[in-house]
Structure formats: C-alpha cells, structure tokens
Amino acid sequence: MNALKPKVQDCYNQFKVPGMATFNFVIGKNGKVSSSTVTGKFAGTPTGACVEKAIKTATFPPSDGLSASYAFPLK
C-alpha cells in the first residue's frame, strides 16, 4: 500500500479536500485490483473517483478474490 501513497496524495493535491479516504477493494486471481470502492465522505466525489482509480493500479500476489478495506489520510 505504501507504493500507492504518492498517487493518493496526488488526488488530495488536485482537489484539496482533507479527510480520511476509506475504500474497499478486491484482489483478483492475477494479483490486480479487480474493484475498488471509496466509502464515507469521499463516496461519489471527484476525490473519491481519483482514489478509486489510483487503487486500481496496485498489484498484489495472486488471490482467489481476497477482499480488503484500507484508509489513507488526505492532507
């Protein structure tokens, strides 16, 4: 997740809305994020859409559809 920090920080730098960006994501069999959904304050916002796009660039070890939640502070 540390590799995503600069991309998520770019979302803050673009929209300048502080807060906690909480999201749910699913890691597919190929290790790529197959879905990402921002929840809470940033759901349905331009900042949230930016964070979702950033999260989808992550890669992990392959899984059988592992679901997880995470949060990044935007400041």
N, CA, C and O atoms as a Maestro MAE file, in Angstrom:
{
 s_m_m2io_version
 :::
 2.0.0
}

f_m_ct {
 s_m_title
 :::
 protein
 m_atom[300] {
  # First column is atom index #
  i_m_mmod_type
  r_m_x_coord
  r_m_y_coord
  r_m_z_coord
  i_m_residue_number
  s_m_chain_name
  s_m_pdb_residue_name
  s_m_pdb_atom_name
  i_m_atomic_number
  :::
  1 25 0.819 -1.189 0.000 1 A "MET " " N  " 7
  2 3 0.000 0.000 0.000 1 A "MET " " CA " 6
  3 2 0.869 1.262 0.000 1 A "MET " " C  " 6
  4 15 0.436 2.324 -0.449 1 A "MET " " O  " 8
  5 25 2.093 1.133 0.506 2 A "ASN " " N  " 7
  6 3 2.975 2.310 0.530 2 A "ASN " " CA " 6
  7 2 3.242 2.849 -0.867 2 A "ASN " " C  " 6
  8 15 3.416 4.054 -1.047 2 A "ASN " " O  " 8
  9 25 3.276 1.966 -1.852 3 A "ALA " " N  " 7
  10 3 3.524 2.410 -3.230 3 A "ALA " " CA " 6
  11 2 2.385 3.285 -3.747 3 A "ALA " " C  " 6
  12 15 2.580 4.065 -4.680 3 A "ALA " " O  " 8
  13 25 1.204 3.163 -3.155 4 A "LEU " " N  " 7
  14 3 0.046 3.946 -3.599 4 A "LEU " " CA " 6
  15 2 -0.017 5.336 -2.972 4 A "LEU " " C  " 6
  16 15 -0.735 6.203 -3.470 4 A "LEU " " O  " 8
  17 25 0.715 5.557 -1.900 5 A "LYS " " N  " 7
  18 3 0.629 6.838 -1.186 5 A "LYS " " CA " 6
  19 2 0.838 8.043 -2.102 5 A "LYS " " C  " 6
  20 15 0.057 8.991 -2.028 5 A "LYS " " O  " 8
  21 25 1.862 8.046 -2.965 6 A "PRO " " N  " 7
  22 3 2.035 9.227 -3.829 6 A "PRO " " CA " 6
  23 2 0.853 9.456 -4.778 6 A "PRO " " C  " 6
  24 15 0.481 10.601 -5.036 6 A "PRO " " O  " 8
  25 25 0.267 8.379 -5.295 7 A "LYS " " N  " 7
  26 3 -0.876 8.515 -6.207 7 A "LYS " " CA " 6
  27 2 -2.100 9.047 -5.474 7 A "LYS " " C  " 6
  28 15 -2.835 9.881 -6.004 7 A "LYS " " O  " 8
  29 25 -2.315 8.562 -4.252 8 A "VAL " " N  " 7
  30 3 -3.448 9.040 -3.463 8 A "VAL " " CA " 6
  31 2 -3.196 10.491 -3.036 8 A "VAL " " C  " 6
  32 15 -4.124 11.300 -3.015 8 A "VAL " " O  " 8
  33 25 -1.961 10.819 -2.700 9 A "GLN " " N  " 7
  34 3 -1.629 12.196 -2.338 9 A "GLN " " CA " 6
  35 2 -1.885 13.130 -3.515 9 A "GLN " " C  " 6
  36 15 -2.305 14.270 -3.319 9 A "GLN " " O  " 8
  37 25 -1.638 12.661 -4.733 10 A "ASP " " N  " 7
  38 3 -1.935 13.465 -5.921 10 A "ASP " " CA " 6
  39 2 -3.419 13.810 -5.994 10 A "ASP " " C  " 6
  40 15 -3.786 14.886 -6.467 10 A "ASP " " O  " 8
  41 25 -4.276 12.893 -5.523 11 A "CYS " " N  " 7
  42 3 -5.719 13.170 -5.501 11 A "CYS " " CA " 6
  43 2 -6.018 14.331 -4.559 11 A "CYS " " C  " 6
  44 15 -6.813 15.216 -4.877 11 A "CYS " " O  " 8
  45 25 -5.372 14.314 -3.397 12 A "TYR " " N  " 7
  46 3 -5.561 15.437 -2.477 12 A "TYR " " CA " 6
  47 2 -5.039 16.727 -3.097 12 A "TYR " " C  " 6
  48 15 -5.704 17.762 -3.041 12 A "TYR " " O  " 8
  49 25 -3.855 16.665 -3.684 13 A "ASN " " N  " 7
  50 3 -3.244 17.857 -4.271 13 A "ASN " " CA " 6
  51 2 -4.115 18.456 -5.375 13 A "ASN " " C  " 6
  52 15 -4.122 19.668 -5.589 13 A "ASN " " O  " 8
  53 25 -4.841 17.594 -6.066 14 A "GLN " " N  " 7
  54 3 -5.701 18.058 -7.157 14 A "GLN " " CA " 6
  55 2 -6.975 18.716 -6.632 14 A "GLN " " C  " 6
  56 15 -7.386 19.752 -7.155 14 A "GLN " " O  " 8
  57 25 -7.606 18.141 -5.615 15 A "PHE " " N  " 7
  58 3 -8.925 18.612 -5.168 15 A "PHE " " CA " 6
  59 2 -8.910 19.348 -3.827 15 A "PHE " " C  " 6
  60 15 -9.869 20.045 -3.496 15 A "PHE " " O  " 8
  61 25 -7.839 19.203 -3.056 16 A "LYS " " N  " 7
  62 3 -7.648 19.929 -1.786 16 A "LYS " " CA " 6
  63 2 -8.760 19.727 -0.763 16 A "LYS " " C  " 6
  64 15 -9.121 20.658 -0.044 16 A "LYS " " O  " 8
  65 25 -9.306 18.511 -0.696 17 A "VAL " " N  " 7
  66 3 -10.332 18.194 0.304 17 A "VAL " " CA " 6
  67 2 -9.701 17.233 1.317 17 A "VAL " " C  " 6
  68 15 -9.414 16.084 0.979 17 A "VAL " " O  " 8
  69 25 -9.483 17.692 2.555 18 A "PRO " " N  " 7
  70 3 -8.873 16.827 3.558 18 A "PRO " " CA " 6
  71 2 -9.868 15.825 4.143 18 A "PRO " " C  " 6
  72 15 -11.080 16.030 4.085 18 A "PRO " " O  " 8
  73 25 -9.345 14.760 4.699 19 A "GLY " " N  " 7
  74 3 -10.173 13.759 5.352 19 A "GLY " " CA " 6
  75 2 -9.562 12.390 5.208 19 A "GLY " " C  " 6
  76 15 -8.440 12.247 4.722 19 A "GLY " " O  " 8
  77 25 -10.299 11.380 5.630 20 A "MET " " N  " 7
  78 3 -9.844 10.001 5.552 20 A "MET " " CA " 6
  79 2 -10.526 9.334 4.358 20 A "MET " " C  " 6
  80 15 -11.752 9.232 4.313 20 A "MET " " O  " 8
  81 25 -9.729 8.883 3.400 21 A "ALA " " N  " 7
  82 3 -10.265 8.193 2.228 21 A "ALA " " CA " 6
  83 2 -10.295 6.698 2.530 21 A "ALA " " C  " 6
  84 15 -9.267 6.024 2.466 21 A "ALA " " O  " 8
  85 25 -11.466 6.187 2.858 22 A "THR " " N  " 7
  86 3 -11.662 4.781 3.179 22 A "THR " " CA " 6
  87 2 -12.211 4.073 1.954 22 A "THR " " C  " 6
  88 15 -13.084 4.598 1.263 22 A "THR " " O  " 8
  89 25 -11.698 2.881 1.687 23 A "PHE " " N  " 7
  90 3 -12.150 2.172 0.495 23 A "PHE " " CA " 6
  91 2 -12.097 0.665 0.704 23 A "PHE " " C  " 6
  92 15 -11.345 0.155 1.534 23 A "PHE " " O  " 8
  93 25 -12.907 -0.021 -0.063 24 A "ASN " " N  " 7
  94 3 -12.925 -1.482 -0.124 24 A "ASN " " CA " 6
  95 2 -12.388 -1.877 -1.484 24 A "ASN " " C  " 6
  96 15 -12.654 -1.207 -2.482 24 A "ASN " " O  " 8
  97 25 -11.634 -2.962 -1.528 25 A "PHE " " N  " 7
  98 3 -11.120 -3.413 -2.811 25 A "PHE " " CA " 6
  99 2 -11.028 -4.931 -2.847 25 A "PHE " " C  " 6
  100 15 -11.008 -5.594 -1.810 25 A "PHE " " O  " 8
  101 25 -10.974 -5.465 -4.058 26 A "VAL " " N  " 7
  102 3 -10.890 -6.902 -4.273 26 A "VAL " " CA " 6
  103 2 -9.666 -7.179 -5.137 26 A "VAL " " C  " 6
  104 15 -9.465 -6.548 -6.175 26 A "VAL " " O  " 8
  105 25 -8.856 -8.129 -4.693 27 A "ILE " " N  " 7
  106 3 -7.676 -8.542 -5.445 27 A "ILE " " CA " 6
  107 2 -8.045 -9.786 -6.237 27 A "ILE " " C  " 6
  108 15 -8.490 -10.785 -5.672 27 A "ILE " " O  " 8
  109 25 -7.857 -9.717 -7.544 28 A "GLY " " N  " 7
  110 3 -8.215 -10.831 -8.416 28 A "GLY " " CA " 6
  111 2 -7.165 -11.925 -8.451 28 A "GLY " " C  " 6
  112 15 -6.116 -11.815 -7.816 28 A "GLY " " O  " 8
  113 25 -7.452 -12.978 -9.195 29 A "LYS " " N  " 7
  114 3 -6.562 -14.130 -9.315 29 A "LYS " " CA " 6
  115 2 -5.211 -13.761 -9.924 29 A "LYS " " C  " 6
  116 15 -4.211 -14.433 -9.671 29 A "LYS " " O  " 8
  117 25 -5.179 -12.706 -10.717 30 A "ASN " " N  " 7
  118 3 -3.929 -12.285 -11.342 30 A "ASN " " CA " 6
  119 2 -3.140 -11.302 -10.479 30 A "ASN " " C  " 6
  120 15 -2.072 -10.849 -10.889 30 A "ASN " " O  " 8
  121 25 -3.643 -10.968 -9.302 31 A "GLY " " N  " 7
  122 3 -2.961 -10.056 -8.395 31 A "GLY " " CA " 6
  123 2 -3.313 -8.592 -8.609 31 A "GLY " " C  " 6
  124 15 -2.855 -7.728 -7.862 31 A "GLY " " O  " 8
  125 25 -4.112 -8.310 -9.611 32 A "LYS " " N  " 7
  126 3 -4.529 -6.931 -9.864 32 A "LYS " " CA " 6
  127 2 -5.823 -6.634 -9.109 32 A "LYS " " C  " 6
  128 15 -6.617 -7.533 -8.833 32 A "LYS " " O  " 8
  129 25 -6.017 -5.374 -8.785 33 A "VAL " " N  " 7
  130 3 -7.243 -4.962 -8.102 33 A "VAL " " CA " 6
  131 2 -8.378 -5.010 -9.119 33 A "VAL " " C  " 6
  132 15 -8.356 -4.290 -10.117 33 A "VAL " " O  " 8
  133 25 -9.366 -5.857 -8.863 34 A "SER " " N  " 7
  134 3 -10.475 -6.010 -9.807 34 A "SER " " CA " 6
  135 2 -11.598 -5.021 -9.535 34 A "SER " " C  " 6
  136 15 -12.375 -4.703 -10.436 34 A "SER " " O  " 8
  137 25 -11.692 -4.530 -8.297 35 A "SER " " N  " 7
  138 3 -12.673 -3.487 -7.997 35 A "SER " " CA " 6
  139 2 -12.198 -2.685 -6.798 35 A "SER " " C  " 6
  140 15 -11.503 -3.194 -5.918 35 A "SER " " O  " 8
  141 25 -12.588 -1.427 -6.786 36 A "SER " " N  " 7
  142 3 -12.238 -0.520 -5.703 36 A "SER " " CA " 6
  143 2 -13.404 0.444 -5.519 36 A "SER " " C  " 6
  144 15 -13.868 1.053 -6.483 36 A "SER " " O  " 8
  145 25 -13.873 0.582 -4.293 37 A "THR " " N  " 7
  146 3 -14.995 1.461 -4.000 37 A "THR " " CA " 6
  147 2 -14.674 2.319 -2.787 37 A "THR " " C  " 6
  148 15 -14.421 1.800 -1.699 37 A "THR " " O  " 8
  149 25 -14.686 3.620 -2.976 38 A "VAL " " N  " 7
  150 3 -14.480 4.545 -1.867 38 A "VAL " " CA " 6
  151 2 -15.796 4.682 -1.109 38 A "VAL " " C  " 6
  152 15 -16.865 4.773 -1.712 38 A "VAL " " O  " 8
  153 25 -15.707 4.695 0.208 39 A "THR " " N  " 7
  154 3 -16.890 4.822 1.058 39 A "THR " " CA " 6
  155 2 -16.779 6.092 1.891 39 A "THR " " C  " 6
  156 15 -15.750 6.767 1.873 39 A "THR " " O  " 8
  157 25 -17.826 6.407 2.607 40 A "GLY " " N  " 7
  158 3 -17.805 7.544 3.522 40 A "GLY " " CA " 6
  159 2 -17.814 8.879 2.822 40 A "GLY " " C  " 6
  160 15 -18.444 9.041 1.777 40 A "GLY " " O  " 8
  161 25 -17.112 9.838 3.401 41 A "LYS " " N  " 7
  162 3 -17.103 11.229 2.970 41 A "LYS " " CA " 6
  163 2 -16.778 11.407 1.487 41 A "LYS " " C  " 6
  164 15 -17.320 12.305 0.843 41 A "LYS " " O  " 8
  165 25 -15.906 10.571 0.940 42 A "PHE " " N  " 7
  166 3 -15.461 10.756 -0.437 42 A "PHE " " CA " 6
  167 2 -16.228 9.919 -1.464 42 A "PHE " " C  " 6
  168 15 -15.925 9.978 -2.655 42 A "PHE " " O  " 8
  169 25 -17.201 9.156 -1.021 43 A "ALA " " N  " 7
  170 3 -18.006 8.355 -1.956 43 A "ALA " " CA " 6
  171 2 -18.734 9.279 -2.928 43 A "ALA " " C  " 6
  172 15 -19.381 10.239 -2.510 43 A "ALA " " O  " 8
  173 25 -18.630 8.989 -4.220 44 A "GLY " " N  " 7
  174 3 -19.344 9.759 -5.227 44 A "GLY " " CA " 6
  175 2 -18.781 11.146 -5.499 44 A "GLY " " C  " 6
  176 15 -19.455 11.976 -6.108 44 A "GLY " " O  " 8
  177 25 -17.549 11.410 -5.052 45 A "THR " " N  " 7
  178 3 -16.942 12.727 -5.261 45 A "THR " " CA " 6
  179 2 -15.785 12.608 -6.256 45 A "THR " " C  " 6
  180 15 -15.299 11.507 -6.514 45 A "THR " " O  " 8
  181 25 -15.346 13.732 -6.810 46 A "PRO " " N  " 7
  182 3 -14.167 13.680 -7.689 46 A "PRO " " CA " 6
  183 2 -12.925 13.132 -6.970 46 A "PRO " " C  " 6
  184 15 -12.137 12.397 -7.565 46 A "PRO " " O  " 8
  185 25 -12.756 13.490 -5.700 47 A "THR " " N  " 7
  186 3 -11.626 12.956 -4.937 47 A "THR " " CA " 6
  187 2 -11.747 11.447 -4.811 47 A "THR " " C  " 6
  188 15 -10.766 10.726 -4.993 47 A "THR " " O  " 8
  189 25 -12.942 10.965 -4.500 48 A "GLY " " N  " 7
  190 3 -13.170 9.531 -4.372 48 A "GLY " " CA " 6
  191 2 -12.897 8.797 -5.673 48 A "GLY " " C  " 6
  192 15 -12.289 7.727 -5.664 48 A "GLY " " O  " 8
  193 25 -13.335 9.353 -6.784 49 A "ALA " " N  " 7
  194 3 -13.094 8.729 -8.088 49 A "ALA " " CA " 6
  195 2 -11.600 8.663 -8.385 49 A "ALA " " C  " 6
  196 15 -11.120 7.677 -8.943 49 A "ALA " " O  " 8
  197 25 -10.872 9.700 -8.016 50 A "CYS " " N  " 7
  198 3 -9.430 9.734 -8.205 50 A "CYS " " CA " 6
  199 2 -8.754 8.642 -7.370 50 A "CYS " " C  " 6
  200 15 -7.872 7.937 -7.861 50 A "CYS " " O  " 8
  201 25 -9.167 8.505 -6.110 51 A "VAL " " N  " 7
  202 3 -8.603 7.478 -5.231 51 A "VAL " " CA " 6
  203 2 -8.916 6.089 -5.772 51 A "VAL " " C  " 6
  204 15 -8.043 5.222 -5.783 51 A "VAL " " O  " 8
  205 25 -10.150 5.863 -6.223 52 A "GLU " " N  " 7
  206 3 -10.514 4.556 -6.793 52 A "GLU " " CA " 6
  207 2 -9.610 4.213 -7.973 52 A "GLU " " C  " 6
  208 15 -9.146 3.079 -8.099 52 A "GLU " " O  " 8
  209 25 -9.366 5.180 -8.823 53 A "LYS " " N  " 7
  210 3 -8.501 4.968 -9.985 53 A "LYS " " CA " 6
  211 2 -7.074 4.641 -9.529 53 A "LYS " " C  " 6
  212 15 -6.430 3.753 -10.088 53 A "LYS " " O  " 8
  213 25 -6.589 5.349 -8.528 54 A "ALA " " N  " 7
  214 3 -5.240 5.097 -8.011 54 A "ALA " " CA " 6
  215 2 -5.125 3.681 -7.445 54 A "ALA " " C  " 6
  216 15 -4.139 2.987 -7.695 54 A "ALA " " O  " 8
  217 25 -6.130 3.256 -6.684 55 A "ILE " " N  " 7
  218 3 -6.101 1.934 -6.060 55 A "ILE " " CA " 6
  219 2 -6.080 0.833 -7.118 55 A "ILE " " C  " 6
  220 15 -5.428 -0.194 -6.931 55 A "ILE " " O  " 8
  221 25 -6.779 1.038 -8.211 56 A "LYS " " N  " 7
  222 3 -6.841 0.019 -9.266 56 A "LYS " " CA " 6
  223 2 -5.504 -0.205 -9.962 56 A "LYS " " C  " 6
  224 15 -5.360 -1.161 -10.724 56 A "LYS " " O  " 8
  225 25 -4.516 0.666 -9.710 57 A "THR " " N  " 7
  226 3 -3.196 0.462 -10.312 57 A "THR " " CA " 6
  227 2 -2.322 -0.470 -9.476 57 A "THR " " C  " 6
  228 15 -1.247 -0.872 -9.923 57 A "THR " " O  " 8
  229 25 -2.766 -0.818 -8.274 58 A "ALA " " N  " 7
  230 3 -1.965 -1.655 -7.372 58 A "ALA " " CA " 6
  231 2 -1.907 -3.098 -7.854 58 A "ALA " " C  " 6
  232 15 -2.827 -3.593 -8.505 58 A "ALA " " O  " 8
  233 25 -0.809 -3.757 -7.520 59 A "THR " " N  " 7
  234 3 -0.698 -5.194 -7.775 59 A "THR " " CA " 6
  235 2 -0.272 -5.887 -6.484 59 A "THR " " C  " 6
  236 15 0.494 -5.345 -5.687 59 A "THR " " O  " 8
  237 25 -0.781 -7.078 -6.304 60 A "PHE " " N  " 7
  238 3 -0.543 -7.887 -5.126 60 A "PHE " " CA " 6
  239 2 -0.255 -9.311 -5.570 60 A "PHE " " C  " 6
  240 15 -0.393 -9.628 -6.751 60 A "PHE " " O  " 8
  241 25 0.141 -10.173 -4.645 61 A "PRO " " N  " 7
  242 3 0.245 -11.591 -5.003 61 A "PRO " " CA " 6
  243 2 -1.130 -12.097 -5.445 61 A "PRO " " C  " 6
  244 15 -2.147 -11.628 -4.933 61 A "PRO " " O  " 8
  245 25 -1.180 -13.037 -6.378 62 A "PRO " " N  " 7
  246 3 -2.475 -13.576 -6.827 62 A "PRO " " CA " 6
  247 2 -3.304 -14.091 -5.647 62 A "PRO " " C  " 6
  248 15 -2.768 -14.582 -4.653 62 A "PRO " " O  " 8
  249 25 -4.627 -13.965 -5.787 63 A "SER " " N  " 7
  250 3 -5.525 -14.468 -4.750 63 A "SER " " CA " 6
  251 2 -6.791 -15.015 -5.400 63 A "SER " " C  " 6
  252 15 -6.992 -14.880 -6.607 63 A "SER " " O  " 8
  253 25 -7.620 -15.619 -4.600 64 A "ASP " " N  " 7
  254 3 -8.895 -16.139 -5.090 64 A "ASP " " CA " 6
  255 2 -10.026 -15.149 -4.874 64 A "ASP " " C  " 6
  256 15 -11.167 -15.553 -4.653 64 A "ASP " " O  " 8
  257 25 -9.728 -13.878 -4.932 65 A "GLY " " N  " 7
  258 3 -10.755 -12.861 -4.743 65 A "GLY " " CA " 6
  259 2 -10.739 -12.282 -3.345 65 A "GLY " " C  " 6
  260 15 -11.796 -12.030 -2.768 65 A "GLY " " O  " 8
  261 25 -9.559 -12.066 -2.793 66 A "LEU " " N  " 7
  262 3 -9.421 -11.509 -1.460 66 A "LEU " " CA " 6
  263 2 -10.012 -10.108 -1.407 66 A "LEU " " C  " 6
  264 15 -9.678 -9.260 -2.235 66 A "LEU " " O  " 8
  265 25 -10.887 -9.861 -0.438 67 A "SER " " N  " 7
  266 3 -11.476 -8.545 -0.220 67 A "SER " " CA " 6
  267 2 -10.806 -7.900 0.975 67 A "SER " " C  " 6
  268 15 -10.491 -8.573 1.956 67 A "SER " " O  " 8
  269 25 -10.591 -6.610 0.895 68 A "ALA " " N  " 7
  270 3 -9.958 -5.899 1.996 68 A "ALA " " CA " 6
  271 2 -10.459 -4.463 2.054 68 A "ALA " " C  " 6
  272 15 -11.045 -3.956 1.098 68 A "ALA " " O  " 8
  273 25 -10.222 -3.825 3.179 69 A "SER " " N  " 7
  274 3 -10.527 -2.410 3.368 69 A "SER " " CA " 6
  275 2 -9.247 -1.725 3.810 69 A "SER " " C  " 6
  276 15 -8.376 -2.335 4.429 69 A "SER " " O  " 8
  277 25 -9.150 -0.442 3.478 70 A "TYR " " N  " 7
  278 3 -7.968 0.330 3.852 70 A "TYR " " CA " 6
  279 2 -8.375 1.795 3.865 70 A "TYR " " C  " 6
  280 15 -9.422 2.165 3.333 70 A "TYR " " O  " 8
  281 25 -7.546 2.615 4.472 71 A "ALA " " N  " 7
  282 3 -7.820 4.049 4.509 71 A "ALA " " CA " 6
  283 2 -6.524 4.827 4.396 71 A "ALA " " C  " 6
  284 15 -5.505 4.453 4.977 71 A "ALA " " O  " 8
  285 25 -6.576 5.907 3.649 72 A "PHE " " N  " 7
  286 3 -5.457 6.833 3.532 72 A "PHE " " CA " 6
  287 2 -5.909 8.199 4.046 72 A "PHE " " C  " 6
  288 15 -6.998 8.658 3.700 72 A "PHE " " O  " 8
  289 25 -5.086 8.852 4.868 73 A "PRO " " N  " 7
  290 3 -5.412 10.231 5.246 73 A "PRO " " CA " 6
  291 2 -5.078 11.171 4.091 73 A "PRO " " C  " 6
  292 15 -4.007 11.065 3.495 73 A "PRO " " O  " 8
  293 25 -5.959 12.059 3.786 74 A "LEU " " N  " 7
  294 3 -5.716 13.068 2.765 74 A "LEU " " CA " 6
  295 2 -5.491 14.386 3.469 74 A "LEU " " C  " 6
  296 15 -6.377 14.902 4.151 74 A "LEU " " O  " 8
  297 25 -4.295 14.928 3.297 75 A "LYS " " N  " 7
  298 3 -3.980 16.210 3.935 75 A "LYS " " CA " 6
  299 2 -2.837 16.877 3.215 75 A "LYS " " C  " 6
  300 15 -2.419 17.969 3.598 75 A "LYS " " O  " 8
  :::
 }
 m_bond[299] {
  # First column is bond index #
  i_m_from
  i_m_to
  i_m_order
  :::
  1 1 2 1
  2 2 3 1
  3 3 4 2
  4 3 5 1
  5 5 6 1
  6 6 7 1
  7 7 8 2
  8 7 9 1
  9 9 10 1
  10 10 11 1
  11 11 12 2
  12 11 13 1
  13 13 14 1
  14 14 15 1
  15 15 16 2
  16 15 17 1
  17 17 18 1
  18 18 19 1
  19 19 20 2
  20 19 21 1
  21 21 22 1
  22 22 23 1
  23 23 24 2
  24 23 25 1
  25 25 26 1
  26 26 27 1
  27 27 28 2
  28 27 29 1
  29 29 30 1
  30 30 31 1
  31 31 32 2
  32 31 33 1
  33 33 34 1
  34 34 35 1
  35 35 36 2
  36 35 37 1
  37 37 38 1
  38 38 39 1
  39 39 40 2
  40 39 41 1
  41 41 42 1
  42 42 43 1
  43 43 44 2
  44 43 45 1
  45 45 46 1
  46 46 47 1
  47 47 48 2
  48 47 49 1
  49 49 50 1
  50 50 51 1
  51 51 52 2
  52 51 53 1
  53 53 54 1
  54 54 55 1
  55 55 56 2
  56 55 57 1
  57 57 58 1
  58 58 59 1
  59 59 60 2
  60 59 61 1
  61 61 62 1
  62 62 63 1
  63 63 64 2
  64 63 65 1
  65 65 66 1
  66 66 67 1
  67 67 68 2
  68 67 69 1
  69 69 70 1
  70 70 71 1
  71 71 72 2
  72 71 73 1
  73 73 74 1
  74 74 75 1
  75 75 76 2
  76 75 77 1
  77 77 78 1
  78 78 79 1
  79 79 80 2
  80 79 81 1
  81 81 82 1
  82 82 83 1
  83 83 84 2
  84 83 85 1
  85 85 86 1
  86 86 87 1
  87 87 88 2
  88 87 89 1
  89 89 90 1
  90 90 91 1
  91 91 92 2
  92 91 93 1
  93 93 94 1
  94 94 95 1
  95 95 96 2
  96 95 97 1
  97 97 98 1
  98 98 99 1
  99 99 100 2
  100 99 101 1
  101 101 102 1
  102 102 103 1
  103 103 104 2
  104 103 105 1
  105 105 106 1
  106 106 107 1
  107 107 108 2
  108 107 109 1
  109 109 110 1
  110 110 111 1
  111 111 112 2
  112 111 113 1
  113 113 114 1
  114 114 115 1
  115 115 116 2
  116 115 117 1
  117 117 118 1
  118 118 119 1
  119 119 120 2
  120 119 121 1
  121 121 122 1
  122 122 123 1
  123 123 124 2
  124 123 125 1
  125 125 126 1
  126 126 127 1
  127 127 128 2
  128 127 129 1
  129 129 130 1
  130 130 131 1
  131 131 132 2
  132 131 133 1
  133 133 134 1
  134 134 135 1
  135 135 136 2
  136 135 137 1
  137 137 138 1
  138 138 139 1
  139 139 140 2
  140 139 141 1
  141 141 142 1
  142 142 143 1
  143 143 144 2
  144 143 145 1
  145 145 146 1
  146 146 147 1
  147 147 148 2
  148 147 149 1
  149 149 150 1
  150 150 151 1
  151 151 152 2
  152 151 153 1
  153 153 154 1
  154 154 155 1
  155 155 156 2
  156 155 157 1
  157 157 158 1
  158 158 159 1
  159 159 160 2
  160 159 161 1
  161 161 162 1
  162 162 163 1
  163 163 164 2
  164 163 165 1
  165 165 166 1
  166 166 167 1
  167 167 168 2
  168 167 169 1
  169 169 170 1
  170 170 171 1
  171 171 172 2
  172 171 173 1
  173 173 174 1
  174 174 175 1
  175 175 176 2
  176 175 177 1
  177 177 178 1
  178 178 179 1
  179 179 180 2
  180 179 181 1
  181 181 182 1
  182 182 183 1
  183 183 184 2
  184 183 185 1
  185 185 186 1
  186 186 187 1
  187 187 188 2
  188 187 189 1
  189 189 190 1
  190 190 191 1
  191 191 192 2
  192 191 193 1
  193 193 194 1
  194 194 195 1
  195 195 196 2
  196 195 197 1
  197 197 198 1
  198 198 199 1
  199 199 200 2
  200 199 201 1
  201 201 202 1
  202 202 203 1
  203 203 204 2
  204 203 205 1
  205 205 206 1
  206 206 207 1
  207 207 208 2
  208 207 209 1
  209 209 210 1
  210 210 211 1
  211 211 212 2
  212 211 213 1
  213 213 214 1
  214 214 215 1
  215 215 216 2
  216 215 217 1
  217 217 218 1
  218 218 219 1
  219 219 220 2
  220 219 221 1
  221 221 222 1
  222 222 223 1
  223 223 224 2
  224 223 225 1
  225 225 226 1
  226 226 227 1
  227 227 228 2
  228 227 229 1
  229 229 230 1
  230 230 231 1
  231 231 232 2
  232 231 233 1
  233 233 234 1
  234 234 235 1
  235 235 236 2
  236 235 237 1
  237 237 238 1
  238 238 239 1
  239 239 240 2
  240 239 241 1
  241 241 242 1
  242 242 243 1
  243 243 244 2
  244 243 245 1
  245 245 246 1
  246 246 247 1
  247 247 248 2
  248 247 249 1
  249 249 250 1
  250 250 251 1
  251 251 252 2
  252 251 253 1
  253 253 254 1
  254 254 255 1
  255 255 256 2
  256 255 257 1
  257 257 258 1
  258 258 259 1
  259 259 260 2
  260 259 261 1
  261 261 262 1
  262 262 263 1
  263 263 264 2
  264 263 265 1
  265 265 266 1
  266 266 267 1
  267 267 268 2
  268 267 269 1
  269 269 270 1
  270 270 271 1
  271 271 272 2
  272 271 273 1
  273 273 274 1
  274 274 275 1
  275 275 276 2
  276 275 277 1
  277 277 278 1
  278 278 279 1
  279 279 280 2
  280 279 281 1
  281 281 282 1
  282 282 283 1
  283 283 284 2
  284 283 285 1
  285 285 286 1
  286 286 287 1
  287 287 288 2
  288 287 289 1
  289 289 290 1
  290 290 291 1
  291 291 292 2
  292 291 293 1
  293 293 294 1
  294 294 295 1
  295 295 296 2
  296 295 297 1
  297 297 298 1
  298 298 299 1
  299 299 300 2
  :::
 }
}
